[in-house]
Amino acid sequence: MAEAKTRPTSIGVKEFIDSVEHEKKREEAKTLDAIFRRVTACKPAMWGPSIIGYGSYRTTYESGRDVHWLRTGFSPRKAKHSVYLMGGYCDELTGKRRDFQLERLGKYSRGKSCLYINKLADVDMAVLEEMIAEDWATMNRLYPE
């Protein structure tokens, strides 16, 4: 089986955040980093060139493919922040509770395991932190170290 293209790297998280081109996006990345550090109590690592990950887990898909991926994290993309919330993707009950949280969150779009936020002012930060915390707890329950 092919390995995932996105893997942990030796890039420094602080250096990466400091290199984010737009000042507002850079400041928001610092805010998100502080929230993720507080919730996870983890030192982050870079995954690929632009994803900041907190913790990791390993699983094997039904296809037999082994996966090593971040438990949670984000990427301060040029257009939108991508927030990786694996708990709602990996656990149906967490996913259903997430729907109620999303009703209170504010302006966002989403993919299967990602939440896309244009700017942090568009969302209720307390709800976002609540989602990250619940997601983190779910991943720790599903994939204990």
N, C-alpha and C positions, 0 to 999 in steps of 0.2 A: 504494500500500500504506500502511496505517496504521502510524505509528511506535509503538514500544514505549512504554508508559505510564511504565515505570521507566527513568529517565535520570539521568545525573550531575547533582548539584545543588551549590549554593554553601554548603550547610549544613556547619559545621565538625564534623569527626569527634570531636574532644575534647569539644566542647560537647554533641554528641549523646550520647556515652557518659556524660558527667557528668549528663545528664538522665534516664538510665535509672532508672525508678521504684524498683525494689527494690535495696537495697544489695548483696546477694549477686550478683544478676544483673549489676549495674554492675561489681563487682570481677571477675567472670568475663569480662565484655566486655573489660576492660583486659588480662586474661591472654590472651584470644584475639587481641586487637589486637597484642600484643607478639609472639606466635608468627607471625602472618601477616606482620608487618613484617620479622621476622628471616628467614623463609623466602623472601619475595618481594623484599626490599630495595626495596619500593615505598612511597611515601607514599600512604595510603588516601584515597579520596573517597567521599562519600555518594552513593548511588544511591537516588533517591526519598527518602522521609522516614525510612527505617529500615534500609537495607542499607549496610553498610560494604564497599566493594569495593577490590580491589588489582589494578591493571592493567585493561586492557580489550581486547576484540578485536572484529573485524567479520567477519561471514560472511553468505552468502546461502543460505537454505534452498532445497530443491528446488522449493518453491512459488513461488520468486522473491522472497520477502520478505527484505529486508536487515535484519540485526540488529546492533546495537551493544550489547554486554553486558560485564559484569565477568568477568575471568579467574577470579577466586576471591574469596571473601569470606564474610561472616557477618552475621547480624542477631540481636541479643539480644532475642528476642520474649518476651512476658510468660510464656508457659508453657514454651517450649523455645527453645534457640538453634537457628537455622537456619544450617547451614554449607553454602555453595555450592561444590560440587566439580565443576566443568565438565569436567575432563579425563576422568573416568570415564564421563561422559555422551557426550562427543564422540569418544572413542576406545575401541573394543571391547576391545583388549588391556589397556588401563589398567583398564577396567571389570571384566575377569576377575580381574586381580591384586587389585583392590579387595575382591573377595569374600573373599580369604584374609586381608586386613588386617581386615576387619569381624569375622571370627571371633575376632580378638585384641583388638578395640577395647573391648568392654564393652557397656553398656546404651545402646541407641539405637533410632531408627526411621528410615525413609528414604523418599524419593520418588525421582523419576528422577535429578535432579541435586542433591538436597539430602540432608543428613544432619541429623537432629533429635536434639538432646541436651538432656535435662532439666536436668542440672547436670554440671559438669565432673568432679566426684568420681565420676560413674558410668562414666567412660571412662579408658582408659590414655592419658595425654597424649603419651607418646612415640609411640604408634601413630598418634594423631591428627596429630601433627606430621609423621610419615612420610607419611601420606596426603596432607596439604596439599602437602608438598614434591614428591611424585611427580606429583600433579595439576598443580602449577605447571610442572614440567618438561614434562609432556605438552602443556599449552596453549601453551607457548613453542615446542615442536617443531611443533605443528599450525598455529599462527598466529604465525609470526615477525613481529616488528615491521618 
